[in-house]
């Protein structure tokens, strides 16, 4: 049984961080933003926030909490969407934001070593200055931290080309609940010396320890980059365009992103959509039913441009694509990507967000949207808006209600568990990249993992964290 932290504990934490000013935060106003997640659906009651600067300080904090049986919530950029980075009750929040040092970038081998609190965009710019790229990119890159990305196994737009975080992380340092500093900081791409323990912590959402240091593989920055924005009038056409892209673009295909008309209409209130059609009834310009952002990354500009142009021509000739634009310069390229990456922040300001991050077989990808729209006909105030990384089956299904009101129990009951059950029936996953947190843990044993797999997950948890201090109330349905 965990206990609530006290003023005495706050004093003990301060001593463990050398009485450094600002390392222990107890003022309600300062704590507020750390207690609320991005969706505003999950709100904690923590009265103590800690900002350690070193692995040794984290080690001392966790050892104390383990001995005193105090719950700990590790927190990075707090951009999660499933309630995994905020307290359930009054657990201590341990922020990694002060662990923001870049140790080394090996330009010859393309290997980055840094602390876990580094902002993703800063790391992207750091390696780009040496003609490399960090193989992870999404809309929250200016806020999220690499440690949080690793702990949630974040995906992003380049998953198809460069693989998951599992495929790119070479080494980690993790602070275990008992204070042990587990050094897994291996820089070798190939290492078959025993169990590859780092993979246990990638995607564990802070339930087994706190990631403090990272070694990540960074490929060379492609010298040729091309982006096109295309329109399709059916999802069958989207699938055929995807098949054609894989066949025509081959090894240079890097991203294939999808947006439906509902999200295009919302984004179009703030951003210019580069292509549009004329509505047959009103005669006014409107958005197409589906739009795609397709990107290639390669090393031969003339060769890659020729392949992209050929792909677009064949897509139009076959009737899969009905309109499109090819970025003519870097500014237009960024403008096209800005449309896709603005989806999340724009709908956040459009009302109350119900967010679902799922993956599905491609042939079932949009059928679930159509099924849910039929289910929501009794709630005309609820608008669904959808986008995703269709190339890897990841759909971001979002329902928005006007205003910034509290969660609506009636609407929530229409959405889940029905949506998750519909995903499971289609052979999909209830979480593609945002994790489980608080919102999905109860479905883990019924819709995601079989009993044997769930038992093994619980066994790992009990081995690393026998007192259950790490991110309690999240991830596993064991509370």
PLY file of the C-alpha trace (Angstrom):
ply
format ascii 1.0
element vertex 479
property float x
property float y
property float z
element edge 478
property int vertex1
property int vertex2
end_header
0.00 0.00 0.00
1.45 3.35 -1.05
1.23 6.38 1.20
0.82 10.08 0.56
4.00 12.20 0.58
4.36 14.73 3.41
6.22 17.94 4.12
8.93 15.82 5.75
9.33 13.93 2.48
9.63 17.20 0.57
12.49 18.18 2.88
14.15 14.80 2.35
13.91 15.22 -1.43
15.45 18.68 -1.18
18.43 17.26 0.73
18.90 14.64 -1.96
19.21 17.40 -4.53
21.77 19.38 -2.49
19.15 21.92 -1.33
19.17 23.39 -4.83
16.66 26.21 -5.30
13.76 25.22 -7.54
14.45 21.49 -7.37
11.38 20.84 -5.19
8.14 22.57 -6.19
5.16 22.63 -3.82
3.24 25.77 -4.86
-0.19 24.93 -6.28
0.05 27.42 -9.17
3.39 26.00 -10.32
2.16 22.42 -10.00
-1.02 22.90 -11.97
0.30 22.31 -15.49
2.18 19.19 -14.37
-1.02 17.74 -12.93
-3.07 18.03 -16.14
-2.44 16.01 -19.29
-2.65 17.30 -22.88
-6.27 16.18 -23.35
-7.39 17.74 -20.04
-9.26 14.49 -19.34
-6.84 13.35 -16.67
-6.06 15.51 -13.65
-3.82 14.57 -10.74
-3.47 15.95 -7.24
0.28 15.89 -6.72
1.58 18.36 -4.17
5.27 17.71 -4.84
7.16 18.12 -8.11
10.84 17.20 -8.29
13.34 18.45 -10.89
16.53 16.40 -10.55
19.55 17.31 -12.68
21.52 14.07 -12.60
21.04 10.31 -12.69
22.45 10.14 -9.18
19.75 12.50 -7.89
17.04 10.40 -9.53
18.61 7.29 -8.01
18.52 8.79 -4.53
14.91 9.95 -4.98
13.68 6.55 -6.18
15.54 4.67 -3.46
13.88 6.87 -0.85
10.43 6.49 -2.41
10.88 2.72 -2.65
11.81 2.45 1.01
9.01 4.81 2.07
6.48 3.32 -0.39
5.66 6.62 -2.08
4.24 6.58 -5.61
6.28 8.21 -8.39
5.07 9.55 -11.74
7.91 10.09 -14.25
7.14 13.00 -16.57
8.80 14.32 -19.73
7.06 16.87 -21.98
3.59 15.82 -20.77
2.25 15.62 -24.33
0.68 12.18 -23.82
-2.93 11.50 -24.75
-3.83 8.58 -22.48
-3.22 9.96 -18.98
0.09 8.16 -18.51
2.20 11.14 -17.45
0.08 12.67 -14.68
-0.76 11.35 -11.20
-3.87 9.38 -10.39
-3.85 10.71 -6.83
-1.08 12.65 -5.03
2.00 10.77 -6.20
5.29 12.63 -6.47
6.01 13.88 -10.00
9.63 13.45 -11.13
10.27 15.65 -14.16
13.25 14.91 -16.42
13.23 18.40 -17.97
16.58 19.35 -16.37
18.33 16.34 -17.89
18.90 18.11 -21.20
22.58 17.68 -22.05
23.83 16.35 -25.39
26.95 14.33 -24.67
28.21 13.49 -28.09
27.29 13.09 -31.72
29.48 10.67 -33.64
29.25 11.99 -37.21
31.13 9.05 -38.70
28.76 6.42 -37.30
25.67 8.61 -36.93
25.21 7.91 -33.22
23.76 10.44 -30.78
24.29 10.27 -27.01
22.19 12.54 -24.82
20.12 12.88 -21.69
16.45 11.93 -21.74
15.09 15.43 -21.12
16.29 16.83 -24.45
13.51 18.27 -26.62
12.99 16.23 -29.79
13.14 19.22 -32.15
16.40 20.42 -30.57
17.94 16.99 -31.20
16.63 16.99 -34.78
18.30 20.35 -35.42
21.48 19.25 -33.66
22.05 16.22 -35.90
20.75 18.02 -39.03
23.61 20.50 -38.68
25.89 17.51 -39.24
23.85 16.19 -42.19
22.00 13.50 -40.24
18.42 13.05 -39.15
16.72 11.76 -36.04
14.33 9.06 -37.35
11.35 10.31 -35.36
9.03 13.19 -36.23
5.55 14.36 -35.25
3.60 17.49 -34.40
4.62 17.72 -30.72
8.34 17.75 -31.50
8.80 21.27 -30.13
7.61 20.21 -26.67
8.09 16.47 -26.21
11.29 14.97 -24.85
13.23 12.00 -26.18
12.89 10.11 -22.89
9.12 10.37 -23.08
9.18 9.33 -26.75
11.12 6.21 -25.79
8.99 5.41 -22.75
5.81 5.53 -24.86
7.42 3.98 -27.96
6.18 6.93 -30.03
5.85 6.36 -33.77
5.48 9.31 -36.12
5.38 9.97 -39.83
8.59 8.13 -40.80
7.84 4.79 -39.14
7.56 3.04 -42.52
10.97 4.23 -43.71
13.09 4.09 -40.55
11.20 1.72 -38.28
10.14 2.08 -34.65
12.09 3.46 -31.72
12.92 -0.16 -30.89
14.78 -0.33 -34.19
16.78 2.84 -33.60
17.66 3.00 -29.90
21.09 1.48 -29.34
21.47 2.10 -25.62
19.78 3.41 -22.51
20.52 4.29 -18.94
17.58 3.53 -16.67
17.12 4.25 -12.99
15.30 1.34 -11.38
12.77 1.73 -8.53
15.29 0.65 -5.90
17.75 3.31 -7.07
19.96 1.03 -9.14
21.48 2.84 -12.11
21.21 0.30 -14.91
23.85 1.09 -17.53
22.77 -0.21 -20.93
24.58 2.55 -22.85
25.88 0.37 -25.65
26.97 2.10 -28.88
27.36 -1.07 -30.93
24.70 -1.69 -33.53
25.25 -5.42 -33.20
25.52 -7.01 -29.76
24.35 -10.57 -29.06
25.65 -10.81 -25.50
22.58 -11.95 -23.60
19.10 -10.53 -23.17
18.64 -7.14 -24.83
17.24 -5.53 -21.69
16.75 -2.05 -23.11
13.67 -3.20 -25.00
11.85 -3.84 -21.73
11.90 -0.11 -20.98
10.96 1.11 -24.47
7.20 1.48 -24.35
6.96 0.63 -20.63
5.56 4.12 -19.89
7.69 4.63 -16.78
6.29 1.61 -14.96
9.66 -0.17 -14.64
12.02 2.78 -14.10
13.05 6.20 -15.35
15.01 6.54 -18.60
17.84 9.02 -17.93
20.22 8.67 -20.90
19.83 7.62 -24.52
21.98 6.44 -27.42
20.13 6.56 -30.73
20.98 5.77 -34.33
20.72 8.73 -36.74
20.83 8.00 -40.50
22.40 10.36 -43.00
20.19 13.26 -44.01
18.81 12.55 -47.51
19.95 15.09 -50.07
16.82 14.73 -52.21
13.40 15.35 -50.72
10.07 15.59 -52.54
6.52 15.99 -51.25
3.17 15.82 -53.02
-0.34 16.57 -51.77
-2.97 14.41 -53.47
-6.76 14.05 -53.44
-8.85 10.88 -53.65
-12.63 10.52 -53.67
-12.88 7.04 -52.11
-10.91 5.02 -49.62
-10.55 2.28 -52.21
-8.67 4.86 -54.30
-6.49 5.67 -51.27
-5.54 1.98 -50.98
-4.74 1.72 -54.67
-2.67 4.90 -54.51
-0.72 3.42 -51.58
-0.06 0.20 -53.52
1.10 2.22 -56.51
3.38 4.36 -54.31
5.08 1.28 -52.91
5.56 -0.13 -56.41
6.66 3.08 -58.14
8.63 4.84 -55.40
10.15 1.76 -53.79
13.14 2.44 -51.59
12.71 6.23 -51.55
9.13 6.19 -50.17
9.34 7.70 -46.69
5.84 8.81 -45.63
2.26 8.32 -46.75
-0.09 10.37 -44.57
-3.88 10.46 -44.68
-6.50 13.10 -43.78
-10.26 12.99 -44.32
-12.52 15.86 -45.31
-13.68 16.53 -41.74
-10.18 17.31 -40.48
-9.32 19.18 -43.70
-12.35 21.42 -43.15
-11.18 22.20 -39.60
-7.52 22.76 -40.50
-8.64 24.84 -43.48
-10.06 27.44 -41.10
-6.46 28.36 -40.20
-4.29 26.97 -43.00
-4.61 27.18 -46.77
-5.35 23.76 -48.28
-3.46 23.77 -51.62
-6.08 21.90 -53.66
-9.89 22.03 -53.65
-12.90 21.06 -55.75
-16.15 22.82 -56.64
-19.26 21.67 -54.80
-21.88 20.55 -57.34
-24.79 22.00 -55.37
-23.44 25.30 -54.08
-20.84 25.95 -56.74
-18.39 26.92 -54.00
-14.91 25.54 -53.36
-14.71 22.72 -50.84
-12.25 20.06 -49.72
-11.91 16.65 -51.26
-13.10 13.59 -49.34
-9.54 12.37 -48.69
-6.12 13.96 -49.07
-2.68 12.37 -48.87
0.79 13.70 -48.09
3.40 11.55 -49.78
7.11 12.11 -49.26
10.25 10.61 -50.76
13.75 10.77 -49.28
16.74 9.82 -51.37
20.17 10.81 -52.64
19.64 11.62 -56.33
17.37 14.61 -56.90
16.83 14.13 -60.64
16.19 10.40 -60.27
13.82 10.84 -57.31
11.88 13.68 -58.92
11.41 11.60 -62.05
10.02 8.70 -59.97
7.68 11.01 -58.05
6.37 12.62 -61.24
5.82 9.20 -62.79
3.93 8.04 -59.71
1.67 11.11 -59.78
0.99 10.73 -63.52
0.05 7.06 -63.15
-2.15 7.81 -60.13
-4.06 10.39 -62.17
-4.20 8.24 -65.30
-5.60 5.28 -63.36
-8.23 7.48 -61.74
-7.01 6.82 -58.20
-6.04 10.47 -57.69
-8.29 13.29 -58.90
-6.12 16.30 -58.08
-2.74 17.10 -56.63
0.21 19.42 -56.24
3.94 18.72 -56.11
6.00 20.98 -53.85
8.22 23.18 -56.01
10.51 24.42 -53.27
11.33 23.99 -49.59
8.78 26.58 -48.48
5.94 24.80 -50.24
7.17 21.49 -48.89
6.94 22.82 -45.32
3.52 24.35 -46.02
2.19 20.98 -47.14
3.58 19.22 -44.08
2.26 21.99 -41.84
-1.29 21.04 -42.83
-0.81 17.47 -41.63
1.16 18.33 -38.48
-1.35 21.01 -37.46
-4.22 18.53 -37.06
-3.69 17.85 -33.36
-3.10 21.41 -32.09
-5.94 22.82 -34.20
-8.59 20.41 -32.94
-7.42 20.97 -29.38
-8.70 24.54 -29.62
-11.86 23.48 -31.47
-13.55 21.93 -28.43
-13.39 18.95 -26.09
-11.29 16.15 -27.61
-11.93 12.42 -27.43
-8.82 10.88 -28.95
-8.33 7.30 -30.09
-5.02 5.99 -31.44
-5.60 2.64 -33.12
-4.12 0.44 -35.83
-6.01 -1.64 -38.33
-5.49 -3.79 -41.42
-5.52 -1.38 -44.38
-8.68 -2.88 -45.87
-10.50 -2.11 -42.58
-8.86 1.27 -42.02
-11.77 3.56 -42.82
-14.67 1.16 -42.30
-14.39 1.73 -38.58
-14.85 5.49 -39.10
-18.01 4.85 -41.09
-19.32 2.47 -38.42
-18.66 4.99 -35.65
-20.32 7.80 -37.63
-23.45 5.68 -37.85
-23.29 5.04 -34.12
-22.95 8.76 -33.38
-25.96 9.91 -35.43
-27.84 10.57 -32.17
-25.18 13.15 -31.27
-25.01 15.71 -34.11
-22.92 17.98 -31.84
-20.11 15.41 -31.90
-17.91 15.68 -35.00
-15.37 13.00 -35.91
-12.14 14.10 -37.60
-9.58 11.60 -38.77
-5.99 11.37 -39.95
-3.11 8.96 -39.64
-0.12 7.10 -40.95
-2.14 4.93 -43.32
1.01 3.25 -44.64
1.49 1.46 -41.30
-2.22 1.10 -40.46
-2.23 3.76 -37.72
-5.48 5.77 -37.56
-6.04 8.76 -35.27
-9.82 8.76 -34.70
-10.97 11.94 -32.98
-14.36 13.15 -31.80
-14.81 16.82 -30.96
-17.64 18.50 -29.06
-17.97 22.30 -29.07
-16.56 24.37 -26.25
-14.18 23.25 -23.53
-16.67 21.46 -21.35
-16.14 18.50 -19.08
-16.29 14.97 -20.44
-19.78 13.90 -21.50
-20.57 10.46 -19.96
-23.32 9.76 -22.51
-21.02 10.40 -25.46
-18.11 8.59 -23.82
-20.33 5.51 -23.43
-21.08 5.59 -27.16
-17.37 5.66 -27.97
-15.77 3.09 -25.72
-15.49 0.24 -25.17
-17.49 -0.10 -28.42
-14.68 1.36 -30.57
-12.02 -0.85 -28.98
-14.19 -3.93 -29.43
-14.71 -3.00 -33.08
-10.94 -2.66 -33.49
-10.32 -6.07 -31.91
-12.91 -7.72 -34.17
-11.04 -6.36 -37.17
-7.73 -7.78 -35.94
-6.32 -4.36 -35.03
-4.64 -2.87 -31.97
-6.30 -0.59 -29.40
-3.07 1.42 -29.14
-0.82 2.08 -32.12
1.66 4.55 -30.65
0.30 6.64 -27.76
0.46 3.87 -25.18
-2.00 2.64 -22.57
-1.71 5.03 -19.62
-4.91 5.24 -17.60
-7.39 5.27 -20.44
-6.71 1.84 -21.97
-5.20 -0.34 -19.24
-8.53 -2.00 -18.38
-8.79 -3.36 -21.92
-5.30 -4.84 -22.02
-6.32 -8.25 -20.73
-9.60 -8.47 -22.66
-8.89 -6.93 -26.06
-5.09 -6.91 -26.49
-3.09 -9.58 -24.63
-3.85 -13.19 -23.86
-3.70 -14.37 -20.21
-0.24 -15.90 -20.55
1.26 -12.72 -22.02
-0.43 -10.56 -19.37
0.90 -12.80 -16.59
4.45 -12.41 -17.91
4.05 -8.63 -18.07
2.91 -8.64 -14.45
5.89 -10.83 -13.53
8.32 -8.32 -15.02
6.57 -5.53 -13.14
6.86 -7.40 -9.83
10.55 -8.14 -10.41
11.55 -4.56 -11.16
9.01 -2.80 -8.96
7.80 -5.10 -6.14
6.27 -2.22 -4.14
4.48 -0.80 -7.20
5.82 2.74 -6.78
6.44 3.44 -10.48
3.58 5.19 -12.25
0.90 3.48 -10.17
-2.57 3.07 -11.64
-1.28 3.00 -15.23
-0.52 0.50 -17.97
-1.34 -2.85 -16.34
-4.84 -3.78 -15.06
-3.50 -4.88 -11.67
-4.80 -2.24 -9.26
0 1
1 2
2 3
3 4
4 5
5 6
6 7
7 8
8 9
9 10
10 11
11 12
12 13
13 14
14 15
15 16
16 17
17 18
18 19
19 20
20 21
21 22
22 23
23 24
24 25
25 26
26 27
27 28
28 29
29 30
30 31
31 32
32 33
33 34
34 35
35 36
36 37
37 38
38 39
39 40
40 41
41 42
42 43
43 44
44 45
45 46
46 47
47 48
48 49
49 50
50 51
51 52
52 53
53 54
54 55
55 56
56 57
57 58
58 59
59 60
60 61
61 62
62 63
63 64
64 65
65 66
66 67
67 68
68 69
69 70
70 71
71 72
72 73
73 74
74 75
75 76
76 77
77 78
78 79
79 80
80 81
81 82
82 83
83 84
84 85
85 86
86 87
87 88
88 89
89 90
90 91
91 92
92 93
93 94
94 95
95 96
96 97
97 98
98 99
99 100
100 101
101 102
102 103
103 104
104 105
105 106
106 107
107 108
108 109
109 110
110 111
111 112
112 113
113 114
114 115
115 116
116 117
117 118
118 119
119 120
120 121
121 122
122 123
123 124
124 125
125 126
126 127
127 128
128 129
129 130
130 131
131 132
132 133
133 134
134 135
135 136
136 137
137 138
138 139
139 140
140 141
141 142
142 143
143 144
144 145
145 146
146 147
147 148
148 149
149 150
150 151
151 152
152 153
153 154
154 155
155 156
156 157
157 158
158 159
159 160
160 161
161 162
162 163
163 164
164 165
165 166
166 167
167 168
168 169
169 170
170 171
171 172
172 173
173 174
174 175
175 176
176 177
177 178
178 179
179 180
180 181
181 182
182 183
183 184
184 185
185 186
186 187
187 188
188 189
189 190
190 191
191 192
192 193
193 194
194 195
195 196
196 197
197 198
198 199
199 200
200 201
201 202
202 203
203 204
204 205
205 206
206 207
207 208
208 209
209 210
210 211
211 212
212 213
213 214
214 215
215 216
216 217
217 218
218 219
219 220
220 221
221 222
222 223
223 224
224 225
225 226
226 227
227 228
228 229
229 230
230 231
231 232
232 233
233 234
234 235
235 236
236 237
237 238
238 239
239 240
240 241
241 242
242 243
243 244
244 245
245 246
246 247
247 248
248 249
249 250
250 251
251 252
252 253
253 254
254 255
255 256
256 257
257 258
258 259
259 260
260 261
261 262
262 263
263 264
264 265
265 266
266 267
267 268
268 269
269 270
270 271
271 272
272 273
273 274
274 275
275 276
276 277
277 278
278 279
279 280
280 281
281 282
282 283
283 284
284 285
285 286
286 287
287 288
288 289
289 290
290 291
291 292
292 293
293 294
294 295
295 296
296 297
297 298
298 299
299 300
300 301
301 302
302 303
303 304
304 305
305 306
306 307
307 308
308 309
309 310
310 311
311 312
312 313
313 314
314 315
315 316
316 317
317 318
318 319
319 320
320 321
321 322
322 323
323 324
324 325
325 326
326 327
327 328
328 329
329 330
330 331
331 332
332 333
333 334
334 335
335 336
336 337
337 338
338 339
339 340
340 341
341 342
342 343
343 344
344 345
345 346
346 347
347 348
348 349
349 350
350 351
351 352
352 353
353 354
354 355
355 356
356 357
357 358
358 359
359 360
360 361
361 362
362 363
363 364
364 365
365 366
366 367
367 368
368 369
369 370
370 371
371 372
372 373
373 374
374 375
375 376
376 377
377 378
378 379
379 380
380 381
381 382
382 383
383 384
384 385
385 386
386 387
387 388
388 389
389 390
390 391
391 392
392 393
393 394
394 395
395 396
396 397
397 398
398 399
399 400
400 401
401 402
402 403
403 404
404 405
405 406
406 407
407 408
408 409
409 410
410 411
411 412
412 413
413 414
414 415
415 416
416 417
417 418
418 419
419 420
420 421
421 422
422 423
423 424
424 425
425 426
426 427
427 428
428 429
429 430
430 431
431 432
432 433
433 434
434 435
435 436
436 437
437 438
438 439
439 440
440 441
441 442
442 443
443 444
444 445
445 446
446 447
447 448
448 449
449 450
450 451
451 452
452 453
453 454
454 455
455 456
456 457
457 458
458 459
459 460
460 461
461 462
462 463
463 464
464 465
465 466
466 467
467 468
468 469
469 470
470 471
471 472
472 473
473 474
474 475
475 476
476 477
477 478
